[in-house]
């Protein structure tokens, strides 16, 4: 059985469970705030999160919003990653290595390529949820997969 690790974060009151957001980092005001860790500490830049539910706990004042933010539980959304075509089966657990992050900076497909997530999670185990299809890479035979991080 795989247990998903919940993330506890602070968001504006009234966010609906099921909402998905991509964490894009903190604003200047957040860098000066004593509550910074509560809002940003559990999140990683560029990753998408699903709001699961509100939790018990006190709200804190947010300088940026000029209002109170309250605690929520969120989970990491599955990622779209690249994998060598021969290594992928749905349900398989695999570790993406840094050498799987193989793009050249001058590649013509770099703007469409999700290789950044491969770099961000290199060395971590993922479970393949779905094989999405091939990816037209000029260098290697690759497939797009939807995966969740296990550790």
N, C-alpha and C positions, 0 to 999 in steps of 0.2 A: 504494500500500500504506500502510495506517495502522499506525503503531507505537504500542502502548500503553506509556505511561510507568510503569515499576514504582516502587513506593514501598517503601522499606526501613524497617522498624519493629521494635521490640522488644516481644515478648509472652511470656506464660508458656510454659514448656516443655510440649510435648504438644498444642499446638493443631494440629488436623488441617487439611491442605490442603483447600480447598473451603469451609471455614467462612466465614460472612459475619457481619460486625459493623457496627454504626453507631457512629461516633465521636461521643461525647457530651461530650468535653472532658476536662480534667485535674482530678485531685483536688488538694486543698490540699497534700498531701505531695509531689506532683509539682512544684509550683511552687518548692519548696526544693531540688530534686534537681539535681545536676550532670549527670545523664544525661537531663535533660528533653527536649532536642532530639532525642535518638535515638528516644525513644518517641512524641513528639507532633509533632515538627517537620515531618513529611511529610503530616500528616492535617488535614483540614478539618472543622470542626464540622457535624454533621448529615448528612454523607455516609456512604454504605455502602461497605465494602471487602471484597474476597474475599482470603483467605489463599491464596497460590499455592504457596509452598514454604518450607522452612527454608533458610537460607543459611549459608555459612561465616562464621565470625566469632566473636569472644569474647562470652560472656554478660556482663551487668552486674548488679549487685545492685540490687534494687528495694525502696525503703523501704516503699512501700505494701503490697506482697505479702510482704515479709520473706523473699524468696527471689530466686534468679537469674532474669532474663528473657533470652531469646535472640533473635537476629535472624531475621526472616522477610521474605519478599518478598510484597507485597500489591498488588492492583490495584483501581482505582475501579470500583464496580458501575455499570451503566447507571442513569440517573435517569429519573424520571417527571416530565415538564414539561408546561406548557401552551403552545400555539401557536395563532395565528390559523388558522382552519380552511382558508383558501385557500392557505396557504403550505407545506403539509406533504405530502411524498412519501417513502415508505420509501427509504432510501439517500441521500437528499438531505443536503447539508451546508448548514447555515444558521448565522447569527449571531443570537443572541437579544439584542435591544436592551433597554435599561432601560425604554423606553416600552412594551415588551411586559409589563412588571410593572405591571399596570393596576388592581389590586384597590383597592377602597375599604375603609377600616378598619371601617366599619359594615356591611359586606356580610353577609348572612345565611348565606352558604356558606363564609365564611372558615375555619371549622374543618375543612372537607373539601378545601380548595383547596391544591394543591401550589405555589402561586405563590412561596413562599419560595425554592425552588430556582431559579426564573427570576431572582430578584433576585441570588442568590449567584453565578450564572454569567453575568450580563449582560456583554456585550461579548466573550464567548468563542464560538468555533465549536464546533458540535455536529453529529454525524451522527445522523440519524433512523434508528433501528433498526426501529421498529414504530409504526404508528398504532394506538393502543389504543381509540379511539372518542371520541365527543363528550363534552363537559363542560357541564353545565347552568349556565351563567353568566348572571346576570340583566343583565349589561352588554354582553357581546360574544359572537360566535360563536367558540367555542374547541374544540380537540381536545386530548386527552391523548396524549402521545407518550412512547415509551421512547427515550432518546438517550444517546450517550456523548460525553464532552468530548474534543475533538481536540487542543487546545493548552493 
